[in-house]
Amino acid sequence: MCGDGMLYLKEDSKFKSKDDVQYIVGTNVRKICKEKNVNLMEFSEEIDISYEYLRHIVSPNGQKSLSFYSMYKIAKILGVSMDELCNGIFDDELKKNKNWK
């Protein structure tokens, strides 16, 4: 942080694209749901997201984003941290190797 209270990125910092971030979060949600044998239809009702929208979030080809609050609800109901849902967002190697599913 700088003296003015703002956090500045280094000039050489690069952001992942919105699609890459959505892909990573969706893949993590799909993986965790599969590991915990979560029924997506019931899960969508618990988190108050339509089943179709949730399917687009967890689909490898889906590109739907989640609000921060929806991510919070998903993490809370699945019993995982927000970090687990975001696992890989800050790892540039995952972007190069999308078959880490």
C-alpha positions as CSV (number, residue, x, y, z in Angstrom):
1,M,0.0,0.0,0.0
2,C,1.1,3.5,-0.7
3,G,1.0,6.5,1.6
4,D,-2.4,7.5,0.3
5,G,-4.0,4.2,1.4
6,M,-4.4,2.9,-2.1
7,L,-3.0,-0.4,-3.3
8,Y,-1.2,-0.1,-6.6
9,L,-0.2,-3.0,-8.9
10,K,3.3,-3.2,-10.3
11,E,3.5,-2.1,-13.9
12,D,4.3,-5.7,-15.0
13,S,1.2,-7.1,-13.3
14,K,-1.2,-8.7,-15.7
15,F,-4.8,-9.7,-15.0
16,K,-6.4,-12.9,-16.2
17,S,-9.3,-12.4,-18.5
18,K,-12.8,-12.4,-17.1
19,D,-13.4,-15.6,-19.0
20,D,-10.4,-17.3,-17.4
21,V,-11.5,-16.3,-13.9
22,Q,-15.1,-17.6,-14.6
23,Y,-13.6,-20.8,-16.0
24,I,-11.5,-21.4,-12.9
25,V,-14.2,-20.7,-10.4
26,G,-16.7,-22.7,-12.3
27,T,-14.3,-25.6,-12.6
28,N,-13.6,-25.5,-8.8
29,V,-17.3,-25.4,-8.0
30,R,-17.9,-28.4,-10.4
31,K,-15.0,-30.3,-8.8
32,I,-16.1,-29.7,-5.2
33,C,-19.8,-30.6,-6.0
34,K,-18.6,-33.8,-7.7
35,E,-16.4,-34.7,-4.7
36,K,-19.2,-34.1,-2.3
37,N,-21.9,-35.8,-4.5
38,V,-24.0,-32.6,-4.5
39,N,-27.2,-32.7,-6.6
40,L,-27.0,-29.6,-8.7
41,M,-30.8,-29.2,-8.9
42,E,-31.1,-29.2,-5.1
43,F,-28.0,-27.1,-4.7
44,S,-29.3,-24.4,-7.0
45,E,-32.4,-24.1,-4.9
46,E,-30.3,-23.7,-1.7
47,I,-28.2,-21.0,-3.2
48,D,-31.1,-19.3,-4.9
49,I,-29.7,-19.5,-8.4
50,S,-31.7,-21.1,-11.3
51,Y,-30.6,-24.6,-12.2
52,E,-29.9,-23.5,-15.8
53,Y,-27.6,-20.7,-14.5
54,L,-25.8,-23.0,-12.2
55,R,-25.3,-25.5,-15.0
56,H,-23.7,-22.7,-17.1
57,I,-21.4,-21.8,-14.2
58,V,-20.1,-25.3,-13.8
59,S,-20.0,-26.3,-17.4
60,P,-16.5,-26.5,-18.9
61,N,-17.9,-24.4,-21.8
62,G,-20.1,-22.2,-19.7
63,Q,-19.1,-18.6,-19.2
64,K,-21.4,-17.3,-16.5
65,S,-20.1,-15.2,-13.7
66,L,-21.1,-15.2,-10.1
67,S,-21.6,-12.3,-7.7
68,F,-19.5,-12.2,-4.7
69,Y,-22.5,-12.9,-2.6
70,S,-23.4,-16.0,-4.6
71,M,-19.8,-17.2,-4.3
72,Y,-20.1,-16.7,-0.5
73,K,-23.3,-18.8,-0.4
74,I,-21.8,-21.5,-2.5
75,A,-18.7,-21.7,-0.3
76,K,-20.8,-21.7,2.9
77,I,-23.2,-24.4,1.8
78,L,-20.3,-26.6,0.4
79,G,-18.3,-26.1,3.6
80,V,-15.3,-24.7,1.8
81,S,-13.5,-21.4,1.9
82,M,-13.8,-18.7,-0.8
83,D,-10.1,-19.3,-1.4
84,E,-10.9,-22.9,-2.5
85,L,-13.5,-21.6,-5.0
86,C,-10.8,-19.2,-6.3
87,N,-8.0,-21.7,-6.2
88,G,-5.8,-21.2,-9.3
89,I,-6.8,-17.7,-10.2
90,F,-3.4,-16.4,-9.2
91,D,-1.5,-19.3,-10.8
92,D,-0.5,-18.3,-14.3
93,E,0.5,-21.9,-15.2
94,L,-3.2,-23.0,-15.0
95,K,-4.1,-20.6,-17.8
96,K,-1.6,-22.3,-20.1
97,N,-2.8,-25.8,-19.2
98,K,-6.6,-25.8,-19.1
99,N,-6.8,-29.6,-18.8
100,W,-6.3,-29.4,-15.0
101,K,-10.0,-30.1,-14.4
